[in-house]
Amino acid sequence: MPLTQLVADHIQPLHAYDPPPRRPGIWLDANESPWPLPEQARQRITSVLAETAFQRYPDPGAAQLRETLATTQGGHSREYVLGSGSDELIALMLHVLSKPREGAASASVAFPWPTFVMYELGAQAHRLTPLRVPLDKQWQLDPSAWAQVLTQKQPNLVFLATPNNPTGNRFDLQVMRSFIEAHPHILFVLDQAYGPYDDQAPQVAALFERFENVALLGTLSKIGLAAIRLGWCRIRPALAAELHKVRQPYNVNALTQATARLALTELKPTLDQHVQAVVTERTRLTEALSNIPGLTVHPSHANFLVVQSPKAKELHATLQSKGIYTKHLASMDPRLTNALRITVGTLDENNALLETLSSVFQ
């Protein structure tokens, strides 16, 4: 018998999240910050990492880093659970909060659609029932559709990424608050991966202070430190303790812990400047793309734009032939068949993008 026949039935039909390999060119497909750290910052990180006791395991609880997060993000270090990017925290929550409600065959998890694919893939991997709730025509949460799902299905968790990936918009704060307030028995996980690019982010984070059934997700991946893979969940201490039961020991390595502490303190002004540069360039790029006939640009509060065109497939191929890589969203949702997701790059990268796109419509 082939060993593959031992793979669990619910795993066999899944498809791995498989980002494309890096090739030479301009990378506008992964929602990373386009700005490398300046030399002085890199030297500072290098000097700190050189002090690492490489022969020793890292701090298993990342105590210093959790204290730094509590100081910079708010709350108490007991409220923070850390992982390899947000992905690991999503998996931990799905694993722990998987007890079916009374009378249900399995637990369920709800999320808007389209959104970050790992909510659904993680749910399937952990044998929870995924519940897609379609966004409305403005890519906003549909209150009537959500009321039905939350009341009838009673999911254990709800994931709301605001700003949302791949649509780029932020969700209405009052609508989110109404869901949270009306359903105290459901954990609402507010994913703020793109929060640094949204001026409403502090108001979203403030929902944690008011409601016991709110958790927050954060990461350094979108603001210039994707390589170190650091994510965190801020959640009530009682639930944090449950997550720690199944969190792998030493899941955040010493190099990541040290670099993240610098990012949240000494290097924060530099990273903030890079974020602001992206926001400024986002405005310029939005205007420039809107001036190209045949393109529709959706408003964004993230570090990327969604551009729609009947020629989306051709545009994607043409850009790729020039070494400019974007994300074609056709496979995610029928409404995105003619959509490209374009990460905001540097001035020169965006100019190369605009020149290529303009040439297609001449």
Sequence and secondary structure as in RCSB ss.txt:
>XXXX:A:sequence
MPLTQLVADHIQPLHAYDPPPRRPGIWLDANESPWPLPEQARQRITSVLAETAFQRYPDPGAAQLRETLATTQGG
HSREYVLGSGSDELIALMLHVLSKPREGAASASVAFPWPTFVMYELGAQAHRLTPLRVPLDKQWQLDPSAWAQVL
TQKQPNLVFLATPNNPTGNRFDLQVMRSFIEAHPHILFVLDQAYGPYDDQAPQVAALFERFENVALLGTLSKIGL
AAIRLGWCRIRPALAAELHKVRQPYNVNALTQATARLALTELKPTLDQHVQAVVTERTRLTEALSNIPGLTVHPS
HANFLVVQSPKAKELHATLQSKGIYTKHLASMDPRLTNALRITVGTLDENNALLETLSSVFQ
>XXXX:A:secstr
  GGGGS TTTTT          SSEE SS   S    HHHHHHHHHHHTT  TTS   TT HHHHHHHHHHH S
 GGGEEEESHHHHHHHHHHHHS    TT SS EEEEEESS HHHHHHHHHTT EEEEEE  TTS   HHHHHHHH
HHT  SEEEEESS TTT     HHHHHHHHHH TTSEEEEE TTGGG TTHHHHHHHHHH TTEEEEEESTTTT 
GGG  EEEE  HHHHHHHHHHS TT S HHHHHHHHHHHTTTHHHHHHHHHHHHHHHHHHHHHHHTSTT EE   
SSSEEEEE TTHHHHHHHHHHTTEE EE TTT GGGTTEEEEE   HHHHHHHHHHHHHHT 
